[in-house]
Amino acid sequence: MTLPLPRPVFDANASAGGLGRLPDWDLTDLYPAPESKELTSDMAWLEKACADFAASYEGKLASLDAGAMLDCVLAYEKIDVIAGRIMSYAGLRYYQNTMDSERAKFMADAQDKITHFTTPLVFFSLEFNRLEDAHLESVLAGNADLARYKPVFDRMRAMRPHQLSDELEKFLHDESVVGASAWNKLFDETMAGLMFEVAGEEDELSLEATLNLLTDTDRAKREAAARALAVVFDRHIKLFARVHNTLAKEKEIHDRWRKMPSPQHGRHLSNHVEPEVVEALRNAVVAAYPKLSHRYYRLKAKWMGLETLQIWDRNAPLPIDAPKVVDWDQATKTVLEAYGDFAPAMADLAKPFFDKGWIDAGVKPGKAPGAFAHPTVTTVHPYVMLNYLGKPRDVMTLAHELGHGVHQVLAAGQGELLSSTPLTLAETASVFGEMLTFRKLLDGAKTKAEKKTLLAGKVEDMINTVVRQIAFYDFECKLHAARAEGELTPDDINALWMSVQAQSLGDAFEFMDGYETFWAYIPHFVHSPFYVYAYAFGDGLVNALYAAYEGGLPDFEAKYFEMLKAGGSKHHKELLAPFGLDASDPKFWDKGLSMIAGFIDELEAMED
């Protein structure tokens, strides 16, 4: 790997910047070290277990009785745990420093080996999907322990119309390491290596540090950061266009062979959500643009004394917002208290993340940008990654990712195959955790200005979660549709990006030259096509849930914990029924959007 090592923004373990001592991951709960005997042993076990599984069960699934089928599923699940444990360890080490050649090689080698070892398992889903419905029903009826896996089987069998021959499926499995995953790594390593010359800054900055300046109180700094981003993105725009062209074309080929009705359909299947539900969400949000983002940004322009907003004003602090740095201890206290006020058990579930090395918080050289919670495997625990810079928004990010972590801990009781929550529901606990933290801060506001600042910040976060992500979804839909017609130039992609930005942000904005390239740094487009609507789904769902909570729905806390514990074992209809909610009702989304509109109403009412 020849990309330059980024300079550190600050020493993550020092008290520089007044943040206090920031935690690092302790990955020894997964493996003591890359060369440890435990990892070597698991890798050897995995190779043998995959071969043994194929020898025992290939060509025989139709002849298994209920007990033997359960043994088969449990053996498959154990393989899934060990493979997931190894790749979690390799991936988390890599994301700590994507510029470290040894870490990149270790992850690539682990991925190659596991892909090779698990190729014999490809038969399982294909053969299972060929079982007759009546036969499968009779087998499930004979064993309650097996029947609990029915949601897994249902999701697997939803792919029946789209699966290829056994030989082609094995080829695609083998080929995956030099397909999308290779382009993903190229994108990650390129992004981690980008450095930005921001006017007024003494040193070059990483992507994370440059994006952070877009929320600075100094408008000149925000503009300088936006223009620096545009310069570097444009310099690499042909590479980013190549990545997107290649991945979109690969997806189109796979979708065509699998007879997928649309580029989005595979995501809907994996999310276990009906296309019409997603379409209803998308249409409700787009119809609400005028009363949400358009209205709010006109209000913000007025507060800032501007005729029009520039893109570097979108997430700017309000003029009345006094700059402040929230140190790590205060952020920890705020979030844990908010969780504890809702339910002491929730705070208890969150505490180990802070005490046991389950969070990596500091900005460090080569560390992947952004934030995430990775569940690893159900026999270990999740890990949370942040790039904590002490902004109030970083506290909300902590609350968000910790919500994911708590959800993953609770769902782990379902076991490896049933714990995984579809993306649409995976955002529930994270957004709910944000809402709890926001409400605690709002209740503690001592002045009108402080309340206004908090409300405006929450509205902006909700617009970023709902409006921005649905605009992203529309951009992806347009991108994949256009790529199906032929190769796209950078200018073609730029034009698609600007078409959705102008529609979603409204007439309060002017767009600087260069903003048309800002699609280039969004990792979701590369790693998880059409993932982004899950954020809007989760926000709308949580707003409706929170309204039920505020309305005093009996036993809300118990019902909420049961929903999180369910993991991926239930459909969204079944999960939401105890709360009197139904996401398939087109009016459902209006409830969540009305909460955002209500916050904007409050802000308008606070005008002097």
LUMSEMI-541704 format. One line per field, with one value per residue (C-alpha): y, x, z; residue in three letters. Coordinates in pm, whole numbers, plus 50000, padded with zeros to 5 digits. Each point is the difference from the previous one (the first is absolute). Example, Ala and Ser with C-alpha at 12.3 -4.5 7.8 and 13.67 -1.06 7.14 Angstrom:
c2 49550	50344
c1 51230	50137
c3 50780	49934
aa ALA	SER
END
This chain:
c2 50000	50326	50261	50259	49974	50276	50231	49968	50266	49957	49728	49808	49885	50340	50275	50229	50203	49957	49671	49792	49651	49827	49622	49753	49659	49695	49735	49717	49886	49884	49880	50077	50082	49937	49717	49854	49626	50065	50162	49741	49724	50157	50041	49632	49896	50207	49838	49650	50089	50138	49691	49768	50190	49960	49630	49939	50194	50083	49826	49870	50287	49863	49671	50157	49965	50285	49899	49956	50328	50177	49849	50125	50356	50008	49883	50270	50260	49902	50041	50343	50098	49902	50155	50317	50016	49980	50258	50233	49997	50053	50275	50194	49997	50126	50284	50118	50080	49942	50131	49721	49753	49711	50048	50029	49681	49813	50088	49917	49666	49911	50089	49789	49699	50021	50048	49690	49796	50091	49935	49642	50149	50176	49691	50043	50293	49880	49649	50121	50227	49703	49823	49972	50232	49717	49793	50291	50078	49639	50000	50329	49872	49715	50206	50328	50070	49977	50197	50307	50037	50045	50378	49913	49742	50243	50261	49739	49864	50350	49971	49687	50182	50165	49723	49866	49656	49847	50036	50369	50077	49839	50198	50329	49911	49933	50304	50241	50076	50166	50153	50246	49940	50092	50326	50067	49970	50228	50260	49970	50023	50294	50187	49933	50134	50326	50316	50347	50338	50224	50372	50130	49657	49946	49629	49787	49839	49658	49957	49968	50315	50197	49894	50098	50359	50021	50043	50266	50331	50191	50032	50057	49672	49817	50142	49916	49641	49962	50135	49775	49697	50099	50039	49655	49821	50150	49891	49638	50015	49763	49732	50045	49990	49678	49843	50089	49901	49662	49919	50111	49794	49694	50036	50036	49679	49807	50139	49912	49643	49972	50151	50272	50235	50311	50099	50066	49665	49806	50257	49977	49622	50017	50259	49780	50298	50030	50231	50184	50086	50157	50181	50138	50124	50160	50170	50130	50155	50158	50144	50145	50177	50342	49985	49852	50082	50288	50173	49938	50121	50322	50051	49928	50249	50265	49916	50027	50333	49855	50035	49647	49718	49846	49632	50074	50159	49689	49860	50326	50085	50271	50350	49968	49666	50052	49776	49725	49684	49704	49787	49622	49966	50244	49826	49666	50138	50167	49691	49752	50223	50037	49624	49945	50246	49791	49667	49924	49669	50187	50196	49676	49846	50305	50030	49715	50184	50273	49779	49703	50136	49962	50358	50150	50375	50206	50138	49822	49970	49774	49923	49955	50309	50009	49784	49655	49722	49655	49706	49754	49666	49905	49814	50317	50357	50305	50268	50369	50225	50379	50292	50213	50369	50140	50163	49978	49800	49749	49937	49914	49771	49823	49961	49866	49741	49893	49934	49761	49835	49949	49861	49757	49883	49937	49823	49771	49769	49892	49832	50081	49937	50167	50295	50198	50279	50126	50346	50164	49886	50016	50380	49989	49984	50239	50275	49938	50040	50333	50113	49910	50199	50297	50010	49992	50291	50193	49949	50138	50312	50309	50278	50061	50025	49665	49835	50154	49877	49648	49990	50132	49744	49719	50118	50010	49649	49874	50172	49840	49663	50019	50258	49959	49620	49983	50242	49759	49712	50189	50073	49629	49909	50249	49888	49631	50071	50221	49752	49731	50212	50031	50131	50320	50283	50192	50286	49762	49890	50359	50102	49720	50110	50363	49910	49845	50257	50296	49817	49894	50311	50261	50359	50126	49863	50099	49726	50083	49876	49668	49885	49779	49757	49945	49666	49862	49959	49831	49644	49850	50031	49783	49751	49951	50114	50136	49968	50367	49978	49796	50321	50174	49683	49986	50369	49988	49682	50140	50326	49797	49780	50301	50154	49677	50021	50364	49915	49757	49671	49737	49784	50190	49923	49627	49993	50198	49760	49703	50162	50041	49647	49862	50091	49863	49740	50201	50203	50373	49956	49757	50216	50320	49849	50027	50376	50035	50091	49869	50113	49867	50266	50295	50239	49850	50207	50323	49949	50004	50290	50197	49986	50173	50257	50056	50082	50255	50145	50046	50175	50235	50077	50099	50278	50340
c1 50000	50161	49752	50151	49935	49763	50126	49823	49743	50094	50128	49682	50121	50114	49789	50072	49698	49851	49834	50154	50131	49820	49955	50155	49870	50120	49961	50138	49643	50005	50364	50316	50202	50006	50251	49837	49949	49627	49956	50216	49798	49668	50116	50100	49671	49804	50166	49922	49649	49898	50130	49833	49670	49993	50094	49724	49714	50046	49734	49827	49790	49674	50053	50062	49742	49936	50276	50262	49899	50045	50348	50077	49883	50192	50318	49953	49944	50321	50196	49839	50115	50365	50023	49834	50234	50311	49876	49879	50347	50172	49757	50009	50382	49999	49755	50221	50265	49908	50342	50189	50116	50026	49641	49871	50186	49878	49638	50034	50167	49736	49725	50163	50032	49649	49852	50190	49903	49631	49956	49886	49714	49842	49789	49810	49772	49957	49903	49789	49807	49921	49815	49628	49789	49785	50306	50164	49681	49974	50365	49956	49682	50197	50248	49944	50376	50026	49679	50145	50234	49705	50063	50351	49859	49734	50262	50216	49710	49901	50308	49865	49885	50341	50251	50225	50141	50218	50308	49936	49929	50330	50181	49849	50093	50361	50020	49866	50345	50108	49661	49812	50212	50318	49845	49878	50356	50132	49739	50076	50375	49970	49772	50224	50299	49841	50147	49848	50173	49752	50070	50100	50104	50368	50002	49813	49688	49842	49649	49844	50169	49908	49635	50000	50084	49666	49841	50247	49867	50232	49831	50333	50133	49688	50036	50371	49923	49724	50226	50289	49769	49889	50359	50110	49681	50034	50364	49892	49662	50094	50096	49675	49800	50180	49916	49632	49978	50156	49794	49674	50075	50095	49674	49802	50156	49927	49646	49933	50118	49797	49692	49968	49716	50195	50345	49844	49823	50291	50030	49627	50028	50295	49813	49691	49790	49751	50091	49670	50081	50330	49829	49738	50280	50187	49689	49892	50343	50030	49649	50104	50314	49823	49873	50321	50337	49886	49823	50273	50286	49815	49966	50369	50101	49799	50171	50339	49916	50054	49800	50094	50191	50311	50068	50249	49716	49780	50134	50138	49934	49743	50135	49857	50172	50299	50289	50072	50203	49840	50268	49977	49899	49712	49886	50006	49804	49739	49925	50000	49769	49761	49994	49959	49710	49813	50091	50285	50050	50087	50277	50129	50022	50190	50258	50233	50060	50175	50168	50124	50159	49697	50028	50274	49935	50301	50096	50324	50226	49848	49688	49686	49775	49650	49846	49845	49903	50115	49819	50291	49842	49746	50258	50209	49859	49969	50265	49926	50221	49986	50213	49930	50089	49795	49720	49649	49907	50270	49809	49693	50214	50115	49636	49914	50276	49955	49635	50114	50235	49728	49768	50267	50069	49629	49947	50299	49779	49833	50320	50209	49748	49701	50172	50076	49743	49899	50146	49659	49949	50370	49973	49718	50203	50267	49757	49800	50323	50059	49647	50039	50324	49850	49696	50223	50205	49685	49844	50319	50010	50011	49942	49790	50318	50124	49665	49991	50352	49914	49677	50171	50279	49747	49805	50322	50092	49653	50017	50342	49856	49677	50018	50370	49984	49693	50176	50296	49762	49858	50354	50085	49680	50087	50364	49921	49727	50236	50290	49774	49992	50379	50322	49964	50249	50084	49789	49705	50022	50050	49678	49801	50131	49904	49649	49912	50188	49809	49668	50062	50167	49779	50026	50187	50325	50256	50244	50367	50198	50146	49712	49888	50282	49893	49836	50351	50066	49673	50108	49649	49973	50310	49964	49622	49793	49659	50085	49921	49620	50038	50097	49679	49802	50153	49944	49636	49942	50163	49805	49680	50130	50101	49657	49853	50247	49916	49633	50034	49954	49973	50310	50192	50345	49932	49862	50301	50251	49811	50019	50378	50048	49814	50288	49916	49753	49687	49864	49952	49621	50028	50253	49796	49658	50036	50046	49692	50218	50013	50274	49804	49733	50091	49882	50255	50283	49806	50003	50380	50030	49746	50235	50274	49749	49885	50354	50025	49666	50151	50302	49779	49799	50322	50070	50015
c3 50000	49891	50118	50239	50372	50114	50269	50335	50082	50365	50229	50074	50341	50123	50148	49703	49900	50347	49910	50276	49950	49714	50002	49756	49901	50187	49729	50217	50071	49637	49977	50198	49686	49623	50042	50314	50035	50060	49660	49825	50164	49900	49641	49985	50164	49749	49700	50129	50120	49659	49820	50254	49971	49623	50026	50254	49847	49631	49793	50315	50138	49860	50188	50345	50275	50245	50245	49728	49836	50334	50035	49650	50077	50329	49825	49737	50273	50181	49677	49959	50350	49949	49653	50131	50298	49782	49750	50276	50152	49664	49897	50326	50008	49640	50071	50287	49739	49636	49896	50178	49733	50247	50118	49644	49902	50306	49922	49629	50075	50260	49754	49726	50229	50139	49654	49885	50309	49978	49627	50077	50205	49704	49936	50327	49915	49641	50099	50293	49764	49777	50283	49936	50217	50132	50093	50183	50189	50120	50114	50189	50163	50152	50202	50185	50026	49623	49940	50177	49699	49764	49956	49876	49762	49876	49917	49830	49798	49888	49776	49829	49685	49973	50066	49725	49935	50271	49781	49926	50367	50101	49732	50122	50359	49902	49773	50264	50145	49674	49929	50216	50311	49812	49876	50354	50130	49726	50097	50375	49955	49762	50240	50298	49806	49882	50152	49969	49990	50179	49982	50342	50133	50068	49908	49752	50145	49962	49856	50347	50130	49686	50014	50368	49901	49816	50345	50117	50133	49764	49659	49825	50140	49885	49649	49990	50101	49739	49725	50109	49986	49649	49876	50121	49894	49652	49985	50058	49828	49717	50253	50196	49676	49903	50337	49965	49633	50071	50308	49840	49687	50207	50190	49677	49865	50321	50018	49635	50046	50320	49832	50263	49901	50105	50129	50341	50029	50150	50279	50071	50024	50239	50208	50003	49899	49719	49706	50035	50363	49895	49714	50241	50228	49711	49861	50342	50064	49653	50034	50337	49873	49984	50361	50136	49841	49777	50289	50254	49782	49914	50376	50051	49729	50185	50333	49834	49832	49652	49680	49903	50163	49852	50042	50277	50200	50003	50327	50139	50365	50058	50075	50354	50050	50229	49887	50247	50025	50174	50161	49998	50365	49955	49681	50181	50296	49776	49795	50290	50203	49705	49953	50374	50028	49743	50159	50243	49821	49679	50174	50153	49653	49872	50280	49888	49672	50199	50260	49799	49682	49776	49862	49784	50018	49893	49660	49904	49695	49736	50204	49794	50000	50143	50268	50030	50240	49892	50163	49942	50103	50263	50209	50052	50002	49774	49947	49937	49786	50022	49885	50307	49971	50289	49798	50146	49688	50096	50323	49791	49785	50316	50109	49653	49973	50362	49917	49730	50249	50262	49731	49886	50357	50061	49667	50056	50205	49675	49879	49696	49724	50164	50168	49687	49967	49654	49934	50014	50359	50095	50016	50256	50322	49871	49908	50319	50201	49826	50079	50370	50016	49818	50230	50307	49869	49904	50344	50154	49780	50222	49744	49691	49792	50128	49926	49652	49929	50112	49800	49688	50037	50034	49696	49798	50115	49906	49661	49946	50099	49804	49719	49922	50000	49777	49763	50011	49921	49703	49880	50014	49816	49726	49991	49956	49743	49800	50022	49853	49684	49976	50151	50204	49985	50318	49863	49956	50365	50114	49822	50165	50340	49948	49882	50336	50210	49856	50041	50360	50144	49833	49886	50308	49855	49744	49902	49959	49702	50107	50219	49712	50094	50361	49917	49981	50373	50109	50094	50002	49621	49969	50284	50024	49703	50105	50369	50062	50010	50320	50185	49895	50077	50348	50073	49893	50196	50314	49980	49997	50284	50206	49954	50143	50291	50074	49969	50290	49816	50276	50056	49731	50149	50021	49644	49877	50156	49854	49657	50028	50136	49697	49767	49658	50125	49913	49708	50046	50009	50292	50185	49975	50075	50382	49957	49779	49700	49642	49759	49702	50062	49775	50273	50241	49854	50036	50380	50011	49757	50204	50299	49797	49872	50359	50111	49715	50114	50348	49851	49799	50312	50180	49750	50165
aa MET	THR	LEU	PRO	LEU	PRO	ARG	PRO	VAL	PHE	ASP	ALA	ASN	ALA	SER	ALA	GLY	GLY	LEU	GLY	ARG	LEU	PRO	ASP	TRP	ASP	LEU	THR	ASP	LEU	TYR	PRO	ALA	PRO	GLU	SER	LYS	GLU	LEU	THR	SER	ASP	MET	ALA	TRP	LEU	GLU	LYS	ALA	CYS	ALA	ASP	PHE	ALA	ALA	SER	TYR	GLU	GLY	LYS	LEU	ALA	SER	LEU	ASP	ALA	GLY	ALA	MET	LEU	ASP	CYS	VAL	LEU	ALA	TYR	GLU	LYS	ILE	ASP	VAL	ILE	ALA	GLY	ARG	ILE	MET	SER	TYR	ALA	GLY	LEU	ARG	TYR	TYR	GLN	ASN	THR	MET	ASP	SER	GLU	ARG	ALA	LYS	PHE	MET	ALA	ASP	ALA	GLN	ASP	LYS	ILE	THR	HIS	PHE	THR	THR	PRO	LEU	VAL	PHE	PHE	SER	LEU	GLU	PHE	ASN	ARG	LEU	GLU	ASP	ALA	HIS	LEU	GLU	SER	VAL	LEU	ALA	GLY	ASN	ALA	ASP	LEU	ALA	ARG	TYR	LYS	PRO	VAL	PHE	ASP	ARG	MET	ARG	ALA	MET	ARG	PRO	HIS	GLN	LEU	SER	ASP	GLU	LEU	GLU	LYS	PHE	LEU	HIS	ASP	GLU	SER	VAL	VAL	GLY	ALA	SER	ALA	TRP	ASN	LYS	LEU	PHE	ASP	GLU	THR	MET	ALA	GLY	LEU	MET	PHE	GLU	VAL	ALA	GLY	GLU	GLU	ASP	GLU	LEU	SER	LEU	GLU	ALA	THR	LEU	ASN	LEU	LEU	THR	ASP	THR	ASP	ARG	ALA	LYS	ARG	GLU	ALA	ALA	ALA	ARG	ALA	LEU	ALA	VAL	VAL	PHE	ASP	ARG	HIS	ILE	LYS	LEU	PHE	ALA	ARG	VAL	HIS	ASN	THR	LEU	ALA	LYS	GLU	LYS	GLU	ILE	HIS	ASP	ARG	TRP	ARG	LYS	MET	PRO	SER	PRO	GLN	HIS	GLY	ARG	HIS	LEU	SER	ASN	HIS	VAL	GLU	PRO	GLU	VAL	VAL	GLU	ALA	LEU	ARG	ASN	ALA	VAL	VAL	ALA	ALA	TYR	PRO	LYS	LEU	SER	HIS	ARG	TYR	TYR	ARG	LEU	LYS	ALA	LYS	TRP	MET	GLY	LEU	GLU	THR	LEU	GLN	ILE	TRP	ASP	ARG	ASN	ALA	PRO	LEU	PRO	ILE	ASP	ALA	PRO	LYS	VAL	VAL	ASP	TRP	ASP	GLN	ALA	THR	LYS	THR	VAL	LEU	GLU	ALA	TYR	GLY	ASP	PHE	ALA	PRO	ALA	MET	ALA	ASP	LEU	ALA	LYS	PRO	PHE	PHE	ASP	LYS	GLY	TRP	ILE	ASP	ALA	GLY	VAL	LYS	PRO	GLY	LYS	ALA	PRO	GLY	ALA	PHE	ALA	HIS	PRO	THR	VAL	THR	THR	VAL	HIS	PRO	TYR	VAL	MET	LEU	ASN	TYR	LEU	GLY	LYS	PRO	ARG	ASP	VAL	MET	THR	LEU	ALA	HIS	GLU	LEU	GLY	HIS	GLY	VAL	HIS	GLN	VAL	LEU	ALA	ALA	GLY	GLN	GLY	GLU	LEU	LEU	SER	SER	THR	PRO	LEU	THR	LEU	ALA	GLU	THR	ALA	SER	VAL	PHE	GLY	GLU	MET	LEU	THR	PHE	ARG	LYS	LEU	LEU	ASP	GLY	ALA	LYS	THR	LYS	ALA	GLU	LYS	LYS	THR	LEU	LEU	ALA	GLY	LYS	VAL	GLU	ASP	MET	ILE	ASN	THR	VAL	VAL	ARG	GLN	ILE	ALA	PHE	TYR	ASP	PHE	GLU	CYS	LYS	LEU	HIS	ALA	ALA	ARG	ALA	GLU	GLY	GLU	LEU	THR	PRO	ASP	ASP	ILE	ASN	ALA	LEU	TRP	MET	SER	VAL	GLN	ALA	GLN	SER	LEU	GLY	ASP	ALA	PHE	GLU	PHE	MET	ASP	GLY	TYR	GLU	THR	PHE	TRP	ALA	TYR	ILE	PRO	HIS	PHE	VAL	HIS	SER	PRO	PHE	TYR	VAL	TYR	ALA	TYR	ALA	PHE	GLY	ASP	GLY	LEU	VAL	ASN	ALA	LEU	TYR	ALA	ALA	TYR	GLU	GLY	GLY	LEU	PRO	ASP	PHE	GLU	ALA	LYS	TYR	PHE	GLU	MET	LEU	LYS	ALA	GLY	GLY	SER	LYS	HIS	HIS	LYS	GLU	LEU	LEU	ALA	PRO	PHE	GLY	LEU	ASP	ALA	SER	ASP	PRO	LYS	PHE	TRP	ASP	LYS	GLY	LEU	SER	MET	ILE	ALA	GLY	PHE	ILE	ASP	GLU	LEU	GLU	ALA	MET	GLU	ASP
END
